[in-house]
Every structure is written in structure tokens, then in C-alpha cells.
Amino acid sequence: MFRKWFSAPVRNGTPCVRLKLPMKLQYLGDARDAFKWDILHWVCTQSSPAFSKLVYVPMLTPPDNPNEGRIHHQQFACRELIRPFVESLTMKPRSFRRVCSLGAVAPLKKFEVSVFAPDRVIGSAARRREYWADFNPRDFHDSVVFFDPDNGFETKTRHGQKWIRHLELSDVIARLPATSVAVVYQHRPRLNWDTKFAELEKEIDYADSVAAHERDLAFVALAGGRTVLRRVNDCIEGYAKDHPTVKYRGVSHKG
């Protein structure tokens, strides 16, 4: 039996559940993770009002070349309160159970962290349909729902298990409560960011969007309504101002 959820409310900074995974965890604690968990923590805690929950959808795929995932997290200038958390993710055996401690790194600004399908690959065809069948966005009130595909949004020529599909995201946005926002990991392809974002803004006709990016990596926030968009827009712009290597990509309205 696969686990549908791993949810570990944090008590005194220590996750309550143990979990061992044979899946692709080689990237936990690398430079991309430093950016990822820093900005997600920022969005959860610095939005006005703050969000009460982070839902992590890892979209696992089989392991890559074992030499990948070794760019040290010091290569990204995350905030100092996040650094020990990112370092903890490199400890062996690597496990998603440590991800849940993100919600307690700032004792006065705690939030819950849940991981969806922590021991399942997303796969393709019927397996992929089964993966999403267990996922119900209506349950995620006042949440940041983070999707972590290997590469980002699908394109006309790239739409395998390493990408998230627009049809999948449009269904999520349609069912996500008005108090919540989706965030998607996007790796920069062989295009400059202006070109890539121009493409995305045409394809994302089902949500308003705003993004933050550095040289090779972006996080795109998707909102079904203007109220929650305003809630995260100033927050993401503030993150870019606080991090000199990060750029803010302004709001693109659906339609």
C-alpha cells in the first residue's frame, strides 16, 4: 500500500513521524533546495495574512545520475534561519520527514507542512491518473500548495513525467479554495527568462500568475482570484528585494 500523505505537525521543532524512502532524494539540501525552501517559507510567513499550511507535492521520478544534486546549498544566499534546515536535509538517510520541520524554523511564525504521496513516483498514463486521483485541492484551505516537477511546466514537445501539465494545474486551480495559492518549480530551459515567461503567460490562461527567479530557476505562483494574488504578490516582490540574485516577474492576469 502506498501512503497518500505524510503529515507531521511539528512539536518543539521535531517531526513526529519517521519515514524512509527509496525514491529520488539526491537533490535534498542542494543549492536549488536553498532557494526553494527559503522562498516557500517566506511566502507562508510573510504574506499578509500569513498562510497556515504548506502542502508539498514532490512529483517523484526515478533516481537520476548519482553525481547530480551536488551543488552545495551555500551557492544560494538564503536567509540564515533557513540554512540549518537546508543542511539537515543532506543528512543520511535522506527523508521527507525532515521537510516538515520547515514549519517550525521561526518559532513565532509556525505553519503546518504536509507531503503528498511521499513514496510514489508520478509515472505516466494510468499510474499518473491514479496519482492525481488521490489528490483533492478542495481540502487545502489557507494553504500554499507547492508542485515540484523535475523540470517545470510542460511544453509542446516536453510533457513526460518530469513536467507538470497545464490540464492538471487548471483542474487544481478550479478546485482550490479562494484562500489558497499554487506554486510551481520551473527550471530554465535553453531560453532566456523573458522568452520563457512570455510563453508561459500565454499558456497559463486559467490563473493569474507572479514569479521570482534567479539565473536557472524560478518559482511561479498561480492564483484563481485577485484577492489571494494580492496576498502573495507584494510578498514575492519583497523577497526579490531582499535577495539581490533574485528577480521579480510582475503579475500576468489570466485571459
Secondary structure, DSSP 4 states (H G I P E B T S, - for coil): ---SEEE---BTTB-S------S--TTTTBHHHHHHHHHHHHHHHHSSSPPSEEEEE--B-----TTSS-SBGGGS---TTTHHHHHHTTSSSP-GGGGGGGGGSSTTS--EEEEESTT-B--SHHHHHHHHHT--GGG-TTEEEEE--SSEE--SS--STTEE-HHHHHHHHHHS-TT-EEEEEEE--SS-HHHHHHHHHHH--SSEEEEEE-SSEEEEEEESSHHHHHHHHHHHHHHHHH-TT-EEEEEE---
